[in-house]
């Protein structure tokens, strides 16, 4: 069964979380993490 649609509206705050399978790291190194944060910031714009 599909989950209900997410309610979105302008100016809302959203909680974003990333987890690897079985608690594994999701970033290879510091540069990898920084690149992810850069993409995330662009998505916010």
Gaussian input, Z-matrix of N, CA and C with variables (Angstrom, degrees):
# hf/3-21g

backbone

0 1
 N
 C     1     B1
 C     2     B2     1     A1
 N     3     B3     2     A2     1     D1
 C     4     B4     3     A3     2     D2
 C     5     B5     4     A4     3     D3
 N     6     B6     5     A5     4     D4
 C     7     B7     6     A6     5     D5
 C     8     B8     7     A7     6     D6
 N     9     B9     8     A8     7     D7
 C    10    B10     9     A9     8     D8
 C    11    B11    10    A10     9     D9
 N    12    B12    11    A11    10    D10
 C    13    B13    12    A12    11    D11
 C    14    B14    13    A13    12    D12
 N    15    B15    14    A14    13    D13
 C    16    B16    15    A15    14    D14
 C    17    B17    16    A16    15    D15
 N    18    B18    17    A17    16    D16
 C    19    B19    18    A18    17    D17
 C    20    B20    19    A19    18    D18
 N    21    B21    20    A20    19    D19
 C    22    B22    21    A21    20    D20
 C    23    B23    22    A22    21    D21
 N    24    B24    23    A23    22    D22
 C    25    B25    24    A24    23    D23
 C    26    B26    25    A25    24    D24
 N    27    B27    26    A26    25    D25
 C    28    B28    27    A27    26    D26
 C    29    B29    28    A28    27    D27
 N    30    B30    29    A29    28    D28
 C    31    B31    30    A30    29    D29
 C    32    B32    31    A31    30    D30
 N    33    B33    32    A32    31    D31
 C    34    B34    33    A33    32    D32
 C    35    B35    34    A34    33    D33
 N    36    B36    35    A35    34    D34
 C    37    B37    36    A36    35    D35
 C    38    B38    37    A37    36    D36
 N    39    B39    38    A38    37    D37
 C    40    B40    39    A39    38    D38
 C    41    B41    40    A40    39    D39
 N    42    B42    41    A41    40    D40
 C    43    B43    42    A42    41    D41
 C    44    B44    43    A43    42    D42
 N    45    B45    44    A44    43    D43
 C    46    B46    45    A45    44    D44
 C    47    B47    46    A46    45    D45
 N    48    B48    47    A47    46    D46
 C    49    B49    48    A48    47    D47
 C    50    B50    49    A49    48    D48
 N    51    B51    50    A50    49    D49
 C    52    B52    51    A51    50    D50
 C    53    B53    52    A52    51    D51
 N    54    B54    53    A53    52    D52
 C    55    B55    54    A54    53    D53
 C    56    B56    55    A55    54    D54
 N    57    B57    56    A56    55    D55
 C    58    B58    57    A57    56    D56
 C    59    B59    58    A58    57    D57
 N    60    B60    59    A59    58    D58
 C    61    B61    60    A60    59    D59
 C    62    B62    61    A61    60    D60
 N    63    B63    62    A62    61    D61
 C    64    B64    63    A63    62    D62
 C    65    B65    64    A64    63    D63
 N    66    B66    65    A65    64    D64
 C    67    B67    66    A66    65    D65
 C    68    B68    67    A67    66    D66
 N    69    B69    68    A68    67    D67
 C    70    B70    69    A69    68    D68
 C    71    B71    70    A70    69    D69
 N    72    B72    71    A71    70    D70
 C    73    B73    72    A72    71    D71
 C    74    B74    73    A73    72    D72
 N    75    B75    74    A74    73    D73
 C    76    B76    75    A75    74    D74
 C    77    B77    76    A76    75    D75
 N    78    B78    77    A77    76    D76
 C    79    B79    78    A78    77    D77
 C    80    B80    79    A79    78    D78
 N    81    B81    80    A80    79    D79
 C    82    B82    81    A81    80    D80
 C    83    B83    82    A82    81    D81
 N    84    B84    83    A83    82    D82
 C    85    B85    84    A84    83    D83
 C    86    B86    85    A85    84    D84
 N    87    B87    86    A86    85    D85
 C    88    B88    87    A87    86    D86
 C    89    B89    88    A88    87    D87
 N    90    B90    89    A89    88    D88
 C    91    B91    90    A90    89    D89
 C    92    B92    91    A91    90    D90
 N    93    B93    92    A92    91    D91
 C    94    B94    93    A93    92    D92
 C    95    B95    94    A94    93    D93
 N    96    B96    95    A95    94    D94
 C    97    B97    96    A96    95    D95
 C    98    B98    97    A97    96    D96
 N    99    B99    98    A98    97    D97
 C   100   B100    99    A99    98    D98
 C   101   B101   100   A100    99    D99
 N   102   B102   101   A101   100   D100
 C   103   B103   102   A102   101   D101
 C   104   B104   103   A103   102   D102
 N   105   B105   104   A104   103   D103
 C   106   B106   105   A105   104   D104
 C   107   B107   106   A106   105   D105
 N   108   B108   107   A107   106   D106
 C   109   B109   108   A108   107   D107
 C   110   B110   109   A109   108   D108
 N   111   B111   110   A110   109   D109
 C   112   B112   111   A111   110   D110
 C   113   B113   112   A112   111   D111
 N   114   B114   113   A113   112   D112
 C   115   B115   114   A114   113   D113
 C   116   B116   115   A115   114   D114
 N   117   B117   116   A116   115   D115
 C   118   B118   117   A117   116   D116
 C   119   B119   118   A118   117   D117
 N   120   B120   119   A119   118   D118
 C   121   B121   120   A120   119   D119
 C   122   B122   121   A121   120   D120
 N   123   B123   122   A122   121   D121
 C   124   B124   123   A123   122   D122
 C   125   B125   124   A124   123   D123
 N   126   B126   125   A125   124   D124
 C   127   B127   126   A126   125   D125
 C   128   B128   127   A127   126   D126
 N   129   B129   128   A128   127   D127
 C   130   B130   129   A129   128   D128
 C   131   B131   130   A130   129   D129
 N   132   B132   131   A131   130   D130
 C   133   B133   132   A132   131   D131
 C   134   B134   133   A133   132   D132

   B1=1.4486
   B2=1.5318
   B3=1.3140
   B4=1.4671
   B5=1.5264
   B6=1.3190
   B7=1.4645
   B8=1.5269
   B9=1.3246
   B10=1.4697
   B11=1.5320
   B12=1.3171
   B13=1.4612
   B14=1.5235
   B15=1.3140
   B16=1.4622
   B17=1.5310
   B18=1.3016
   B19=1.4609
   B20=1.5227
   B21=1.3247
   B22=1.4623
   B23=1.5205
   B24=1.3232
   B25=1.4522
   B26=1.5176
   B27=1.3093
   B28=1.4555
   B29=1.5241
   B30=1.3306
   B31=1.4538
   B32=1.5218
   B33=1.3248
   B34=1.4650
   B35=1.5246
   B36=1.3169
   B37=1.4636
   B38=1.5241
   B39=1.3177
   B40=1.4609
   B41=1.5154
   B42=1.3074
   B43=1.4610
   B44=1.5253
   B45=1.3324
   B46=1.4613
   B47=1.5159
   B48=1.3250
   B49=1.4652
   B50=1.5234
   B51=1.2946
   B52=1.4629
   B53=1.5125
   B54=1.3142
   B55=1.4585
   B56=1.5182
   B57=1.3079
   B58=1.4524
   B59=1.5203
   B60=1.3234
   B61=1.4613
   B62=1.5178
   B63=1.3051
   B64=1.4653
   B65=1.5285
   B66=1.3288
   B67=1.4546
   B68=1.5182
   B69=1.3414
   B70=1.4655
   B71=1.5238
   B72=1.3270
   B73=1.4621
   B74=1.5236
   B75=1.3266
   B76=1.4629
   B77=1.5256
   B78=1.3171
   B79=1.4591
   B80=1.5218
   B81=1.3198
   B82=1.4606
   B83=1.5228
   B84=1.3451
   B85=1.4610
   B86=1.5258
   B87=1.3247
   B88=1.4704
   B89=1.5298
   B90=1.3221
   B91=1.4639
   B92=1.5278
   B93=1.3180
   B94=1.4576
   B95=1.5276
   B96=1.3324
   B97=1.4716
   B98=1.5263
   B99=1.3210
   B100=1.4630
   B101=1.5277
   B102=1.3263
   B103=1.4636
   B104=1.5271
   B105=1.3266
   B106=1.4556
   B107=1.5271
   B108=1.3324
   B109=1.4602
   B110=1.5257
   B111=1.3214
   B112=1.4643
   B113=1.5321
   B114=1.3354
   B115=1.4719
   B116=1.5278
   B117=1.3123
   B118=1.4576
   B119=1.5265
   B120=1.3303
   B121=1.4677
   B122=1.5237
   B123=1.3353
   B124=1.4691
   B125=1.5248
   B126=1.3276
   B127=1.4594
   B128=1.5151
   B129=1.3157
   B130=1.4608
   B131=1.5251
   B132=1.3276
   B133=1.4697
   B134=1.5009
   A1=108.44
   A2=116.29
   A3=121.59
   A4=110.01
   A5=115.27
   A6=119.39
   A7=109.29
   A8=118.19
   A9=120.72
   A10=110.57
   A11=116.07
   A12=120.24
   A13=110.49
   A14=115.79
   A15=121.69
   A16=108.74
   A17=116.39
   A18=121.04
   A19=107.57
   A20=116.71
   A21=121.68
   A22=109.42
   A23=115.96
   A24=119.51
   A25=109.79
   A26=115.84
   A27=122.77
   A28=111.02
   A29=116.12
   A30=121.20
   A31=114.50
   A32=117.08
   A33=120.48
   A34=110.60
   A35=116.39
   A36=122.72
   A37=107.85
   A38=115.50
   A39=120.30
   A40=109.69
   A41=116.15
   A42=122.18
   A43=107.34
   A44=116.69
   A45=121.55
   A46=108.03
   A47=116.49
   A48=120.38
   A49=108.93
   A50=116.11
   A51=122.15
   A52=108.18
   A53=115.63
   A54=120.78
   A55=109.28
   A56=115.69
   A57=120.27
   A58=110.20
   A59=116.75
   A60=120.92
   A61=109.95
   A62=116.23
   A63=122.77
   A64=112.34
   A65=116.97
   A66=121.16
   A67=115.11
   A68=117.16
   A69=120.29
   A70=110.94
   A71=116.44
   A72=120.99
   A73=109.75
   A74=116.34
   A75=119.26
   A76=111.91
   A77=116.69
   A78=120.61
   A79=109.42
   A80=115.78
   A81=121.37
   A82=110.61
   A83=115.53
   A84=120.82
   A85=109.04
   A86=116.49
   A87=121.54
   A88=111.33
   A89=117.56
   A90=121.43
   A91=110.73
   A92=116.99
   A93=122.05
   A94=110.27
   A95=116.49
   A96=121.56
   A97=110.90
   A98=117.07
   A99=121.24
   A100=111.01
   A101=117.06
   A102=120.76
   A103=110.05
   A104=116.97
   A105=120.78
   A106=110.74
   A107=116.84
   A108=120.59
   A109=111.34
   A110=116.81
   A111=121.33
   A112=110.04
   A113=116.81
   A114=120.61
   A115=110.88
   A116=116.83
   A117=121.03
   A118=110.60
   A119=117.15
   A120=121.47
   A121=110.90
   A122=117.16
   A123=120.33
   A124=110.72
   A125=116.72
   A126=120.76
   A127=112.54
   A128=116.59
   A129=121.37
   A130=110.56
   A131=115.78
   A132=120.23
   A133=108.97
   D1=134.93
   D2=179.41
   D3=-74.63
   D4=152.00
   D5=177.92
   D6=-77.95
   D7=158.86
   D8=176.74
   D9=-63.61
   D10=153.24
   D11=178.24
   D12=-62.97
   D13=143.13
   D14=178.54
   D15=-76.44
   D16=136.65
   D17=176.00
   D18=-85.28
   D19=123.69
   D20=-179.65
   D21=-123.23
   D22=141.67
   D23=174.85
   D24=-151.87
   D25=155.07
   D26=-177.10
   D27=-61.65
   D28=136.00
   D29=177.42
   D30=83.73
   D31=1.91
   D32=-179.09
   D33=-76.01
   D34=157.98
   D35=174.18
   D36=-101.99
   D37=139.36
   D38=179.58
   D39=-127.66
   D40=142.49
   D41=178.05
   D42=-94.26
   D43=121.95
   D44=179.80
   D45=-113.02
   D46=130.28
   D47=179.99
   D48=-136.61
   D49=143.14
   D50=177.13
   D51=-127.42
   D52=131.42
   D53=177.98
   D54=-137.04
   D55=142.08
   D56=173.45
   D57=-86.04
   D58=161.44
   D59=176.12
   D60=-60.32
   D61=135.58
   D62=177.53
   D63=54.74
   D64=32.60
   D65=177.09
   D66=75.15
   D67=13.15
   D68=-179.92
   D69=-69.62
   D70=155.08
   D71=175.31
   D72=-64.24
   D73=143.29
   D74=177.84
   D75=-103.16
   D76=-9.41
   D77=178.15
   D78=-113.18
   D79=138.46
   D80=-179.44
   D81=-72.58
   D82=-42.70
   D83=-178.53
   D84=-156.76
   D85=-176.54
   D86=-177.57
   D87=-61.24
   D88=-40.66
   D89=179.73
   D90=-62.77
   D91=-40.64
   D92=178.27
   D93=-60.03
   D94=-44.04
   D95=178.60
   D96=-64.55
   D97=-43.64
   D98=-179.65
   D99=-63.18
   D100=-38.63
   D101=178.60
   D102=-64.74
   D103=-41.31
   D104=176.89
   D105=-59.60
   D106=-45.61
   D107=-179.87
   D108=-63.74
   D109=-33.76
   D110=176.40
   D111=-64.05
   D112=-46.15
   D113=178.33
   D114=-64.04
   D115=-39.43
   D116=178.93
   D117=-62.45
   D118=-43.52
   D119=178.90
   D120=-61.87
   D121=-39.92
   D122=177.91
   D123=-64.66
   D124=-36.35
   D125=178.62
   D126=-66.66
   D127=-30.68
   D128=179.55
   D129=-69.48
   D130=-34.42
   D131=-179.70
   D132=-64.42

